[in-house]
Amino acid sequence: MRPRDCRPGELPARLCAVAVELLPVAGASVSLCADGVPLRLAATDDLAARLADIQVTLGDGPGLRAAASGTPVLACDLNSGRDARRWPVFAQQATAAGVRAVYALPLGTERVRVGTLDLYRDSAGELTPDELWTAGCVARLVTVSLMDLSRRARLDGHGLVGEPDEIHQAAGMVMAQLGIGPDDALARLRAHAFAHGRTVLVVAREVLGRRSRLDGE
């Protein structure tokens, strides 16, 4: 299948499945970066999708670090040691779901970062140099597919992700409600989502639908 024949997310989803076939991992996801907020585009399974959503809600985790740094971030044991201390809340939620290791690879170029490829498995351990090389090859293929899809979406006058950026829209409403800046508004959305055991996207949709106000009214 050629990239031009794919719907947004279809080719990245297929490449996620390829990563699972080639590497000793249980699942994979691709997230796009949009003003510091990752937007999940594809996932091989529900747990991979949940891990991506947890990072969006918390605003932290291996994927966000990889997107910010432009280098792979390898959390080889989320149950103990350095990796558990780097992201204590994410590590607790990930291990509670049965995940022990996450390997996040940045997507894009040195100048432009478009997202991350996140891989997970239920056992601790490092990827070998050969496995990391393979993961890097898949990440580069995902990057090429996203660049092509993004170019065609701009030519067609549409966004790469079919739905609008609801999280940023909701943050704008919170800014107006509370008289705060964009970073604080996003932090309030995330804190509300975490406190109520929901994803930040669910809370954003409630705010946009005027079913929830973060000022308590």
Backbone as a chain_set.jsonl record, in Angstrom:
{"seq": "MRPRDCRPGELPARLCAVAVELLPVAGASVSLCADGVPLRLAATDDLAARLADIQVTLGDGPGLRAAASGTPVLACDLNSGRDARRWPVFAQQATAAGVRAVYALPLGTERVRVGTLDLYRDSAGELTPDELWTAGCVARLVTVSLMDLSRRARLDGHGLVGEPDEIHQAAGMVMAQLGIGPDDALARLRAHAFAHGRTVLVVAREVLGRRSRLDGE", "coords": {"N": [[0.842, -1.198, 0.0], [0.532, 2.18, -0.892], [1.622, 5.339, 0.567], [-0.062, 7.429, -0.3], [-2.467, 6.213, -0.681], [-3.493, 5.75, 1.775], [-5.535, 6.266, 4.698], [-5.356, 8.904, 7.21], [-3.261, 7.879, 9.797], [-3.452, 5.179, 9.171], [-1.207, 3.976, 7.805], [0.893, 4.549, 9.718], [-0.185, 2.949, 11.781], [0.057, 0.386, 10.695], [2.814, 0.227, 10.563], [3.418, 0.289, 13.261], [2.489, -2.243, 13.949], [4.323, -3.75, 12.504], [6.651, -3.144, 13.94], [6.105, -4.504, 16.321], [6.163, -7.106, 15.413], [8.837, -7.4, 14.651], [10.386, -6.841, 16.871], [11.199, -7.517, 20.378], [8.738, -6.722, 21.81], [5.517, -5.872, 23.216], [3.589, -4.131, 22.32], [2.791, -1.069, 20.483], [2.75, 2.473, 19.796], [1.94, 5.503, 18.02], [2.429, 8.906, 18.391], [1.583, 12.286, 17.744], [3.174, 15.483, 18.0], [1.907, 18.47, 19.3], [2.259, 21.598, 20.016], [3.443, 20.92, 22.5], [1.655, 19.052, 23.467], [1.024, 15.713, 23.16], [-0.665, 13.958, 20.587], [-2.42, 11.097, 20.178], [-2.072, 8.994, 17.424], [-2.06, 6.408, 16.38], [-2.279, 2.991, 17.49], [-1.35, -0.289, 18.56], [-2.881, -1.795, 20.278], [-5.194, -1.835, 23.085], [-3.811, -1.351, 25.486], [-1.432, -0.1, 24.669], [-2.558, 2.232, 23.641], [-3.649, 3.255, 25.995], [-1.346, 3.764, 27.536], [-0.225, 5.848, 26.04], [-2.236, 7.763, 26.408], [-2.092, 8.148, 29.17], [0.337, 9.498, 29.409], [-0.285, 11.867, 28.068], [-2.206, 12.906, 29.805], [-0.761, 13.182, 32.223], [1.305, 14.798, 31.398], [3.908, 14.051, 31.25], [6.533, 11.59, 30.907], [8.216, 8.847, 29.194], [7.774, 9.17, 26.37], [7.138, 11.929, 26.043], [9.517, 13.034, 26.938], [11.28, 12.076, 24.99], [10.274, 13.341, 22.706], [10.791, 15.996, 23.367], [13.569, 16.075, 23.672], [14.611, 14.97, 21.361], [15.972, 12.625, 21.181], [16.287, 9.029, 21.669], [14.466, 7.645, 24.419], [14.824, 5.424, 26.903], [13.173, 3.433, 29.008], [13.898, 1.013, 30.945], [13.166, -0.474, 33.17], [10.456, 0.007, 34.856], [9.596, -0.612, 37.324], [11.423, -0.42, 39.342], [14.403, 1.233, 40.612], [16.277, 3.678, 38.682], [14.566, 4.415, 36.505], [11.991, 4.163, 37.577], [12.087, 6.201, 39.409], [12.373, 8.458, 37.813], [9.919, 9.007, 36.574], [7.682, 8.895, 38.618], [4.807, 8.793, 39.009], [3.773, 8.125, 36.469], [5.198, 5.712, 36.141], [4.098, 4.189, 38.213], [1.422, 3.949, 37.368], [1.765, 2.701, 34.901], [3.042, 0.249, 35.554], [1.059, -0.841, 37.146], [-0.749, -1.471, 35.227], [0.507, -3.548, 34.045], [2.823, -3.136, 32.603], [6.297, -3.109, 32.122], [8.494, -2.016, 30.817], [9.329, 0.723, 28.683], [10.029, 2.038, 25.532], [10.896, 4.848, 23.901], [10.982, 6.528, 20.863], [12.047, 9.347, 19.037], [10.286, 11.05, 16.408], [10.886, 12.478, 13.256], [13.102, 15.107, 12.204], [16.393, 16.517, 12.822], [15.829, 19.196, 12.965], [13.062, 19.437, 12.887], [10.647, 18.061, 14.879], [8.208, 15.654, 14.961], [6.775, 13.858, 16.486], [6.425, 10.802, 18.395], [7.458, 7.363, 18.476], [6.33, 4.912, 20.465], [7.193, 2.084, 22.301], [6.304, -0.864, 24.114], [6.663, -3.354, 26.728], [6.004, -6.297, 28.791], [8.009, -7.134, 30.419], [11.033, -6.424, 32.166], [14.096, -4.949, 30.934], [16.813, -4.315, 28.61], [16.912, -3.179, 25.174], [18.759, -4.757, 22.604], [21.717, -3.589, 20.804], [21.287, -4.19, 18.049], [18.518, -4.502, 18.024], [17.723, -1.935, 18.773], [18.627, -0.578, 16.54], [16.923, -1.631, 14.601], [14.476, -0.702, 15.612], [14.929, 2.023, 15.269], [14.966, 2.152, 12.476], [12.283, 1.542, 11.88], [11.11, 3.76, 13.102], [12.074, 5.795, 11.443], [10.78, 5.155, 9.059], [8.14, 5.58, 9.864], [8.303, 8.328, 10.281], [8.731, 9.257, 7.634], [6.287, 8.495, 6.503], [4.51, 10.09, 7.959], [5.348, 12.668, 7.293], [4.714, 12.693, 4.593], [1.915, 12.308, 4.682], [1.223, 14.608, 6.105], [1.997, 16.63, 4.328], [0.246, 16.138, 2.179], [-2.169, 16.536, 3.502], [-2.068, 19.265, 4.071], [-2.133, 20.27, 1.469], [-4.675, 19.494, 0.756], [-6.126, 21.011, 2.412], [-6.794, 20.177, 4.961], [-6.43, 18.96, 8.372], [-3.87, 16.78, 9.723], [-4.72, 15.021, 11.696], [-7.96, 13.878, 12.05], [-9.906, 14.93, 13.87], [-10.585, 18.07, 15.572], [-8.265, 20.048, 17.507], [-9.012, 19.385, 20.412], [-8.119, 19.522, 23.044], [-6.501, 21.838, 23.245], [-8.415, 23.733, 22.574], [-10.192, 23.458, 24.723], [-8.475, 24.225, 26.773], [-8.258, 26.907, 26.149], [-10.842, 27.776, 26.832], [-10.758, 27.346, 29.583], [-8.78, 29.162, 30.26], [-10.199, 31.554, 29.818], [-12.244, 31.253, 31.706], [-10.902, 31.204, 34.178], [-9.047, 33.213, 34.078], [-6.292, 32.814, 33.529], [-2.99, 31.879, 32.255], [-1.969, 30.074, 29.203], [-0.309, 27.794, 29.762], [-0.836, 27.3, 32.476], [-3.565, 26.788, 32.28], [-3.639, 24.424, 30.791], [-2.317, 22.791, 32.603], [-4.208, 22.769, 34.663], [-6.316, 21.395, 33.425], [-5.099, 18.888, 33.104], [-4.586, 18.19, 35.781], [-7.181, 18.057, 36.812], [-8.204, 15.957, 35.282], [-6.545, 13.827, 36.112], [-7.127, 13.717, 38.848], [-9.737, 12.829, 38.794], [-9.587, 10.399, 37.606], [-9.667, 10.169, 34.791], [-9.006, 10.615, 31.259], [-7.198, 13.372, 29.816], [-8.292, 14.172, 27.418], [-10.973, 13.344, 27.554], [-11.895, 15.004, 29.622], [-11.436, 17.457, 28.397], [-13.342, 17.366, 26.339], [-15.658, 17.4, 27.852], [-15.498, 19.956, 28.944], [-15.626, 21.496, 26.611], [-18.166, 20.785, 25.775], [-19.603, 22.054, 27.653], [-20.295, 20.689, 29.908], [-18.78, 20.57, 32.099], [-17.013, 22.649, 34.331], [-14.016, 24.128, 35.314], [-13.797, 25.984, 37.245], [-15.413, 25.419, 39.263], [-18.074, 26.069, 39.076]], "CA": [[0.0, 0.0, 0.0], [1.285, 3.41, -0.982], [1.148, 6.329, 1.514], [-1.141, 8.256, -0.842], [-3.706, 5.45, -0.638], [-3.842, 5.495, 3.169], [-6.178, 7.266, 5.538], [-4.465, 9.323, 8.285], [-3.112, 6.91, 10.869], [-3.47, 3.783, 8.734], [0.151, 3.493, 7.587], [1.576, 4.458, 11.013], [-0.691, 1.796, 12.526], [0.673, -0.813, 10.112], [4.226, 0.212, 10.951], [3.435, -0.124, 14.662], [2.356, -3.701, 13.943], [5.617, -4.269, 12.035], [7.589, -3.043, 15.061], [5.803, -5.584, 17.267], [6.599, -8.357, 14.801], [10.293, -7.463, 14.523], [11.08, -6.556, 18.126], [10.659, -8.202, 21.549], [7.831, -5.815, 22.511], [4.128, -6.348, 23.173], [2.714, -3.172, 21.656], [3.413, 0.164, 20.02], [1.842, 3.558, 19.444], [2.525, 6.696, 17.408], [1.785, 10.139, 18.825], [2.047, 13.523, 17.139], [3.397, 16.586, 18.933], [1.224, 19.7, 18.944], [2.446, 22.603, 21.073], [3.737, 20.287, 23.776], [0.647, 18.054, 23.821], [1.01, 14.625, 22.189], [-1.969, 13.494, 20.131], [-2.262, 9.727, 19.715], [-2.524, 8.78, 16.053], [-2.242, 4.981, 16.107], [-1.824, 2.082, 18.544], [-1.596, -1.685, 18.207], [-3.798, -2.437, 21.216], [-5.766, -0.934, 24.078], [-2.826, -0.96, 26.485], [-0.563, 0.891, 24.037], [-3.328, 3.474, 23.6], [-3.774, 3.765, 27.369], [-0.055, 4.328, 27.94], [-0.105, 7.154, 25.39], [-3.177, 8.68, 27.044], [-1.575, 8.463, 30.497], [1.366, 10.515, 29.26], [-0.965, 13.124, 27.733], [-2.86, 13.406, 31.012], [0.239, 13.586, 33.219], [2.251, 15.768, 30.847], [5.27, 13.557, 31.482], [6.733, 10.193, 30.563], [9.301, 8.643, 28.217], [7.454, 9.725, 25.058], [7.272, 13.38, 26.065], [10.947, 13.349, 27.041], [11.896, 11.806, 23.68], [9.846, 14.399, 21.794], [11.44, 17.249, 23.753], [15.03, 15.986, 23.533], [15.003, 14.515, 20.031], [16.789, 11.414, 21.313], [15.525, 7.928, 22.272], [14.386, 7.562, 25.878], [14.617, 4.001, 27.158], [12.833, 3.115, 30.39], [14.058, -0.446, 30.887], [12.52, -1.113, 34.321], [9.616, 1.004, 35.525], [9.205, -1.121, 38.633], [12.435, -0.118, 40.361], [15.605, 1.911, 40.152], [16.291, 5.028, 38.114], [13.414, 4.694, 35.669], [10.833, 4.361, 38.441], [12.228, 7.511, 40.065], [12.275, 9.543, 36.828], [8.501, 9.29, 36.34], [7.055, 8.051, 39.649], [3.364, 8.584, 38.824], [3.619, 7.341, 35.243], [5.7, 4.362, 36.391], [3.129, 3.47, 39.041], [0.249, 3.612, 36.571], [2.164, 1.763, 33.859], [3.274, -1.072, 36.136], [-0.237, -1.35, 37.591], [-1.396, -2.015, 34.025], [1.263, -4.707, 33.597], [3.938, -2.726, 31.739], [7.55, -2.986, 32.856], [9.497, -1.254, 30.068], [8.849, 1.554, 27.57], [11.123, 2.568, 24.707], [10.315, 5.935, 23.105], [11.888, 7.04, 19.834], [11.509, 10.561, 18.412], [9.984, 11.033, 14.976], [11.177, 13.766, 12.636], [14.485, 15.396, 11.856], [17.064, 17.31, 13.848], [15.224, 20.526, 13.024], [11.608, 19.358, 13.064], [10.194, 16.846, 15.563], [6.775, 15.54, 14.692], [6.108, 12.981, 17.431], [7.211, 9.694, 18.934], [7.068, 5.96, 18.392], [6.48, 4.345, 21.803], [7.112, 0.626, 22.357], [6.252, -1.326, 25.501], [6.584, -4.797, 26.967], [5.645, -6.621, 30.17], [9.189, -7.591, 31.145], [12.102, -5.44, 32.211], [15.28, -5.294, 30.167], [17.242, -3.4, 27.554], [16.972, -3.646, 23.8], [20.132, -4.913, 22.133], [22.049, -2.616, 19.756], [20.614, -4.55, 16.802], [17.094, -4.206, 18.187], [17.584, -0.477, 18.73], [18.799, -0.185, 15.135], [15.669, -1.976, 13.93], [13.461, 0.253, 16.075], [15.217, 3.287, 14.605], [14.531, 2.041, 11.08], [10.822, 1.671, 11.866], [10.804, 5.158, 13.415], [12.331, 6.615, 10.254], [9.696, 4.885, 8.119], [6.967, 6.292, 10.369], [8.535, 9.752, 10.01], [8.494, 9.492, 6.21], [4.847, 8.382, 6.245], [3.843, 11.25, 8.547], [5.696, 13.838, 6.493], [3.939, 12.641, 3.352], [0.52, 12.539, 5.02], [1.077, 16.007, 6.49], [2.076, 17.445, 3.112], [-0.991, 15.975, 1.424], [-3.257, 17.137, 4.265], [-1.997, 20.715, 3.855], [-2.584, 20.547, 0.105], [-6.119, 19.286, 0.702], [-6.768, 21.96, 3.315], [-7.263, 19.491, 6.16], [-5.397, 18.607, 9.323], [-3.451, 15.381, 9.672], [-5.635, 14.3, 12.57], [-9.281, 14.244, 11.595], [-10.666, 15.726, 14.822], [-9.905, 19.306, 15.952], [-7.428, 19.942, 18.706], [-9.964, 19.668, 21.484], [-7.433, 19.843, 24.3], [-6.119, 23.245, 23.227], [-9.644, 24.526, 22.612], [-10.68, 23.449, 26.099], [-7.561, 25.057, 27.567], [-8.644, 28.289, 25.892], [-12.022, 28.075, 27.634], [-10.325, 27.419, 30.982], [-8.103, 30.454, 30.385], [-11.217, 32.596, 29.936], [-12.99, 31.056, 32.946], [-10.093, 31.432, 35.374], [-8.152, 34.358, 33.911], [-4.919, 32.341, 33.672], [-2.272, 31.694, 31.007], [-2.178, 28.778, 28.533], [0.369, 26.687, 30.45], [-1.586, 27.009, 33.7], [-4.849, 26.211, 31.902], [-3.388, 23.031, 30.429], [-2.002, 22.092, 33.85], [-5.464, 22.565, 35.384], [-7.016, 20.296, 32.746], [-4.435, 17.624, 33.424], [-4.781, 17.888, 37.192], [-8.583, 17.658, 36.982], [-8.345, 14.622, 34.693], [-5.86, 12.857, 36.963], [-7.839, 13.606, 40.119], [-10.999, 12.135, 38.594], [-9.342, 9.113, 36.968], [-10.051, 10.215, 33.392], [-7.974, 11.167, 30.391], [-7.347, 14.806, 29.599], [-9.165, 14.373, 26.267], [-12.351, 13.219, 28.031], [-12.204, 16.237, 30.354], [-11.499, 18.541, 27.414], [-14.635, 17.28, 25.651], [-16.685, 17.84, 28.797], [-15.408, 21.415, 29.023], [-16.124, 22.037, 25.346], [-19.604, 20.551, 25.741], [-20.149, 22.823, 28.773], [-20.765, 19.775, 30.944], [-17.858, 20.677, 33.216], [-16.274, 23.901, 34.478], [-12.948, 23.92, 36.274], [-13.84, 26.994, 38.291], [-16.3, 24.936, 40.326], [-19.463, 26.513, 38.897]], "C": [[0.872, 1.241, 0.0], [0.752, 4.423, 0.032], [-0.04, 7.12, 1.001], [-2.489, 7.551, -0.805], [-4.24, 5.26, 0.782], [-4.653, 6.636, 3.772], [-5.195, 7.673, 6.623], [-4.438, 8.289, 9.402], [-3.021, 5.474, 10.407], [-2.061, 3.231, 8.523], [0.965, 3.489, 8.875], [1.11, 3.269, 11.841], [-0.077, 0.5, 12.008], [2.139, -0.909, 10.512], [4.38, -0.112, 12.437], [3.353, -1.654, 14.754], [3.647, -4.362, 13.477], [6.631, -4.243, 13.169], [7.377, -4.174, 16.057], [6.248, -6.935, 16.716], [8.118, -8.508, 14.831], [11.038, -7.369, 15.849], [10.449, -7.312, 19.294], [9.819, -7.258, 22.399], [6.403, -6.323, 22.321], [3.202, -5.406, 22.42], [3.445, -1.905, 21.303], [2.345, 1.203, 19.725], [2.634, 4.676, 18.788], [1.726, 7.902, 17.882], [2.41, 11.312, 18.098], [2.244, 14.566, 18.218], [2.672, 17.825, 18.426], [1.318, 20.671, 20.106], [2.619, 21.966, 22.439], [2.736, 19.244, 24.213], [0.66, 16.948, 22.779], [-0.413, 14.201, 21.86], [-1.796, 12.096, 19.549], [-2.88, 9.556, 18.342], [-2.829, 7.318, 15.782], [-1.714, 4.174, 17.289], [-2.186, 0.655, 18.159], [-2.646, -2.34, 19.087], [-4.262, -1.423, 22.254], [-4.736, -0.461, 25.098], [-1.849, 0.069, 25.918], [-1.261, 2.245, 23.969], [-3.431, 4.084, 24.99], [-2.47, 4.388, 27.844], [0.157, 5.705, 27.316], [-1.007, 8.169, 26.072], [-2.715, 9.074, 28.449], [-0.539, 9.574, 30.404], [0.77, 11.873, 28.898], [-1.557, 13.742, 28.993], [-1.858, 13.917, 32.034], [1.152, 14.695, 32.714], [3.686, 15.351, 31.074], [5.319, 12.072, 31.135], [7.808, 10.063, 29.512], [9.02, 9.27, 26.86], [7.617, 11.231, 25.013], [8.732, 13.798, 26.174], [11.645, 13.141, 25.699], [11.534, 12.896, 22.685], [10.571, 15.704, 22.092], [12.938, 17.234, 23.464], [15.48, 15.638, 22.131], [15.892, 13.295, 20.049], [15.946, 10.292, 21.934], [15.576, 7.976, 23.795], [13.957, 6.138, 26.212], [14.391, 3.773, 28.648], [12.788, 1.595, 30.51], [13.449, -1.18, 32.072], [11.744, -0.053, 35.096], [9.213, 0.585, 36.93], [10.193, -0.76, 39.731], [13.576, 0.683, 39.746], [15.351, 3.274, 39.531], [15.031, 5.348, 37.317], [12.152, 4.926, 36.495], [10.887, 5.723, 39.118], [12.063, 8.668, 39.089], [10.828, 9.966, 36.612], [7.668, 8.505, 37.357], [5.571, 7.791, 39.427], [3.102, 7.764, 37.564], [4.06, 5.902, 35.477], [4.706, 3.549, 37.212], [1.926, 3.038, 38.221], [0.589, 2.58, 35.488], [2.348, 0.357, 34.428], [1.974, -1.681, 36.66], [-1.008, -1.973, 36.427], [-0.658, -3.219, 33.463], [2.43, -4.398, 32.682], [5.189, -2.542, 32.582], [8.58, -2.123, 32.148], [8.832, -0.498, 28.923], [10.056, 2.115, 26.845], [10.522, 3.592, 23.741], [11.357, 6.482, 22.13], [11.27, 8.273, 19.179], [11.283, 10.363, 16.921], [10.254, 12.427, 14.415], [12.637, 13.871, 12.26], [15.128, 16.17, 12.996], [16.397, 18.663, 14.032], [13.734, 20.494, 13.324], [11.251, 18.019, 13.71], [8.686, 16.768, 15.457], [6.047, 14.637, 15.679], [7.031, 11.904, 17.952], [6.597, 8.357, 18.555], [7.36, 5.361, 19.759], [6.253, 2.841, 21.749], [7.045, 0.199, 23.82], [6.298, -2.848, 25.546], [6.365, -5.05, 28.453], [6.809, -7.186, 30.969], [10.263, -6.518, 31.102], [13.264, -5.886, 31.333], [15.58, -4.287, 29.068], [17.026, -4.029, 26.179], [18.432, -3.763, 23.39], [20.439, -3.831, 21.096], [21.36, -2.916, 18.432], [19.122, -4.239, 16.869], [16.834, -2.711, 18.16], [17.727, 0.029, 17.299], [17.517, -0.467, 14.357], [14.56, -1.009, 14.323], [13.662, 1.611, 15.413], [14.793, 3.284, 13.149], [13.018, 2.195, 10.974], [10.426, 3.124, 12.14], [11.027, 6.058, 12.204], [11.251, 6.396, 9.195], [8.406, 5.586, 8.554], [7.097, 7.784, 10.078], [8.23, 10.082, 8.554], [6.994, 9.459, 5.911], [4.107, 9.597, 6.796], [4.127, 12.513, 7.753], [4.856, 13.866, 5.215], [2.462, 12.914, 3.616], [0.273, 13.998, 5.379], [1.102, 16.918, 5.271], [0.775, 17.355, 2.339], [-2.182, 16.589, 2.154], [-3.264, 18.652, 4.09], [-2.482, 21.073, 2.464], [-4.099, 20.419, -0.017], [-6.879, 20.252, 1.602], [-7.327, 21.338, 4.57], [-6.094, 19.266, 7.106], [-5.033, 17.148, 9.198], [-4.349, 14.516, 10.538], [-7.038, 14.789, 12.273], [-10.041, 15.144, 12.557], [-9.898, 16.988, 15.188], [-9.116, 19.105, 17.231], [-8.262, 20.347, 19.913], [-9.282, 20.064, 22.789], [-7.054, 21.315, 24.343], [-7.343, 24.151, 23.229], [-10.194, 24.601, 24.027], [-9.781, 24.289, 27.004], [-7.882, 26.535, 27.368], [-9.871, 28.691, 26.699], [-11.667, 28.194, 29.112], [-9.577, 28.734, 31.236], [-9.112, 31.577, 30.606], [-11.969, 32.492, 31.264], [-12.2, 31.512, 34.168], [-9.156, 32.625, 35.263], [-6.697, 33.985, 34.09], [-4.298, 32.15, 32.292], [-2.456, 30.298, 30.435], [-1.518, 27.606, 29.244], [-0.375, 26.293, 31.72], [-2.928, 26.363, 33.368], [-4.693, 24.741, 31.535], [-3.075, 22.208, 31.673], [-3.269, 21.818, 34.657], [-6.287, 21.441, 34.749], [-6.421, 18.955, 33.125], [-4.666, 17.227, 34.873], [-6.211, 17.411, 37.454], [-8.796, 16.241, 36.449], [-7.73, 13.565, 35.602], [-6.633, 12.64, 38.253], [-9.128, 12.802, 39.99], [-10.834, 10.817, 37.821], [-9.774, 9.049, 35.524], [-8.895, 10.741, 32.557], [-8.244, 12.648, 30.183], [-8.252, 15.084, 28.4], [-10.637, 14.275, 26.666], [-12.767, 14.499, 28.757], [-12.329, 17.407, 29.392], [-12.848, 18.543, 26.704], [-15.782, 17.693, 26.572], [-16.686, 19.36, 28.919], [-15.984, 22.046, 27.762], [-17.631, 21.874, 25.226], [-20.34, 21.263, 26.861], [-20.818, 21.917, 29.801], [-19.893, 19.843, 32.173], [-17.168, 22.035, 33.168], [-15.226, 23.696, 35.567], [-12.893, 24.996, 37.343], [-14.843, 26.628, 39.387], [-17.746, 25.326, 40.164], [-20.259, 25.452, 38.137]], "O": [[1.821, 1.354, 0.776], [-0.438, 4.396, 0.346], [-0.938, 7.453, 1.774], [-3.534, 8.197, -0.886], [-5.308, 4.68, 0.974], [-4.487, 7.801, 3.413], [-4.29, 6.904, 6.949], [-5.488, 7.874, 9.894], [-2.561, 4.617, 11.162], [-1.746, 2.142, 9.003], [1.676, 2.517, 9.127], [1.914, 2.642, 12.531], [0.269, -0.383, 12.793], [2.647, -2.0, 10.77], [5.372, -0.724, 12.833], [4.066, -2.274, 15.544], [4.028, -5.414, 13.992], [7.387, -5.197, 13.351], [8.338, -4.74, 16.579], [6.664, -7.81, 17.476], [8.63, -9.612, 15.015], [12.197, -7.775, 15.939], [9.286, -7.708, 19.213], [10.135, -7.014, 23.563], [6.114, -7.091, 21.403], [2.151, -5.823, 21.935], [4.568, -1.673, 21.751], [1.194, 0.872, 19.443], [3.846, 4.786, 18.975], [0.499, 7.921, 17.789], [3.617, 11.336, 17.861], [1.559, 14.542, 19.241], [2.805, 18.19, 17.258], [0.552, 20.581, 21.065], [2.021, 22.408, 23.421], [2.94, 18.6, 25.242], [0.34, 17.205, 21.619], [-1.261, 14.099, 22.746], [-1.106, 11.922, 18.544], [-4.036, 9.912, 18.109], [-3.757, 7.01, 15.034], [-0.813, 4.617, 18.001], [-3.206, 0.418, 17.51], [-3.244, -3.339, 18.69], [-3.778, -0.292, 22.293], [-4.773, 0.691, 25.53], [-1.478, 1.014, 26.614], [-0.642, 3.282, 24.209], [-3.312, 5.3, 25.145], [-2.487, 5.435, 28.49], [0.655, 6.62, 27.972], [-0.6, 9.309, 26.296], [-2.923, 10.211, 28.871], [-0.535, 10.49, 31.226], [1.251, 12.908, 29.359], [-1.43, 14.944, 29.226], [-2.072, 14.963, 32.646], [1.713, 15.448, 33.51], [4.585, 16.191, 31.09], [4.294, 11.393, 31.076], [8.274, 11.072, 28.983], [9.922, 9.843, 26.25], [8.174, 11.765, 24.053], [9.143, 14.793, 25.578], [12.502, 13.936, 25.313], [12.381, 13.332, 21.906], [10.929, 16.439, 21.171], [13.511, 18.247, 23.063], [16.6, 15.964, 21.739], [16.505, 12.96, 19.035], [14.988, 10.574, 22.653], [16.606, 8.308, 24.382], [12.864, 5.705, 25.847], [15.316, 3.905, 29.45], [11.771, 0.968, 30.215], [13.234, -2.39, 31.997], [12.315, 0.69, 35.895], [8.56, 1.345, 37.645], [9.85, -0.787, 40.913], [13.695, 0.793, 38.526], [14.35, 3.932, 39.813], [14.485, 6.444, 37.443], [11.336, 5.783, 36.156], [9.848, 6.332, 39.374], [11.654, 9.756, 39.495], [10.543, 11.157, 36.483], [7.01, 7.535, 36.982], [5.114, 6.667, 39.636], [2.307, 6.824, 37.584], [3.374, 4.97, 35.058], [4.491, 2.367, 36.945], [1.456, 1.907, 38.347], [-0.213, 1.692, 35.2], [1.865, -0.617, 33.85], [1.803, -2.9, 36.624], [-1.815, -2.882, 36.618], [-1.127, -3.848, 32.515], [2.975, -5.302, 32.048], [5.151, -1.898, 33.63], [9.454, -1.551, 32.799], [7.907, -0.995, 28.28], [10.994, 2.609, 27.471], [9.732, 3.237, 22.867], [12.464, 6.85, 22.523], [10.097, 8.251, 18.806], [11.997, 9.607, 16.262], [9.894, 13.432, 15.028], [13.318, 12.871, 12.03], [14.489, 16.446, 14.011], [16.399, 19.216, 15.132], [13.201, 21.414, 13.943], [11.527, 16.962, 13.143], [7.976, 17.705, 15.821], [4.817, 14.643, 15.714], [8.252, 12.057, 17.957], [5.391, 8.239, 18.344], [8.518, 5.307, 20.174], [5.244, 2.377, 21.217], [7.663, 0.832, 24.676], [6.017, -3.533, 24.563], [6.517, -4.146, 29.275], [6.614, -7.667, 32.085], [10.387, -5.79, 30.117], [13.397, -7.071, 31.026], [14.716, -3.514, 28.654], [16.965, -5.25, 26.042], [19.255, -2.942, 23.795], [19.516, -3.216, 20.563], [20.895, -1.997, 17.758], [18.532, -3.771, 15.894], [15.84, -2.263, 17.59], [17.029, 0.957, 16.892], [17.078, 0.355, 13.553], [13.795, -0.551, 13.474], [12.695, 2.275, 15.039], [14.312, 4.296, 12.638], [12.522, 2.893, 10.089], [9.522, 3.659, 11.497], [10.249, 6.983, 11.967], [10.85, 7.338, 8.512], [7.671, 6.118, 7.723], [6.129, 8.432, 9.679], [7.551, 11.068, 8.267], [6.488, 10.292, 5.159], [3.171, 10.085, 6.162], [3.235, 13.341, 7.564], [4.353, 14.914, 4.808], [1.824, 13.659, 2.873], [-0.754, 14.567, 5.011], [0.323, 17.867, 5.184], [0.248, 18.373, 1.888], [-3.101, 17.105, 1.518], [-4.327, 19.261, 3.974], [-3.173, 22.077, 2.291], [-4.732, 21.138, -0.791], [-8.108, 20.314, 1.569], [-8.233, 21.895, 5.189], [-4.931, 19.364, 6.717], [-5.792, 16.361, 8.633], [-4.699, 13.4, 10.154], [-7.279, 15.995, 12.246], [-10.757, 16.042, 12.112], [-8.669, 16.988, 15.123], [-9.288, 18.113, 17.94], [-8.22, 21.489, 20.37], [-9.824, 20.862, 23.554], [-7.26, 21.977, 25.36], [-7.312, 25.227, 23.824], [-10.612, 25.665, 24.483], [-10.268, 24.983, 27.896], [-7.791, 27.325, 28.308], [-9.945, 29.815, 27.198], [-12.211, 29.045, 29.815], [-9.722, 29.342, 32.296], [-8.919, 32.44, 31.463], [-12.293, 33.508, 31.879], [-12.752, 32.127, 35.08], [-8.532, 33.013, 36.251], [-5.937, 34.723, 34.717], [-4.989, 32.245, 31.278], [-3.028, 29.428, 31.092], [-2.107, 26.528, 29.324], [-0.532, 25.108, 32.013], [-3.383, 25.481, 34.096], [-5.514, 23.909, 31.921], [-3.513, 21.063, 31.789], [-3.396, 20.757, 35.268], [-6.885, 20.63, 35.456], [-7.141, 18.005, 33.43], [-4.914, 16.058, 35.165], [-6.427, 16.475, 38.224], [-9.475, 15.428, 37.074], [-8.335, 12.518, 35.834], [-6.779, 11.505, 38.706], [-9.567, 12.168, 40.949], [-11.822, 10.196, 37.43], [-10.205, 7.995, 35.057], [-7.917, 11.256, 33.098], [-9.369, 13.119, 30.352], [-8.914, 16.121, 28.36], [-11.463, 15.042, 26.17], [-13.861, 15.016, 28.533], [-13.212, 18.251, 29.541], [-13.435, 19.604, 26.49], [-16.767, 18.272, 26.115], [-17.747, 19.981, 28.988], [-16.739, 23.016, 27.835], [-18.304, 22.724, 24.642], [-21.551, 21.106, 27.014], [-21.77, 22.311, 30.474], [-20.219, 19.239, 33.195], [-16.787, 22.512, 32.099], [-15.529, 23.147, 36.626], [-12.054, 24.943, 38.243], [-15.091, 27.405, 40.309], [-18.579, 24.972, 40.999], [-21.45, 25.637, 37.885]]}, "num_chains": 1, "name": "protein.A"}
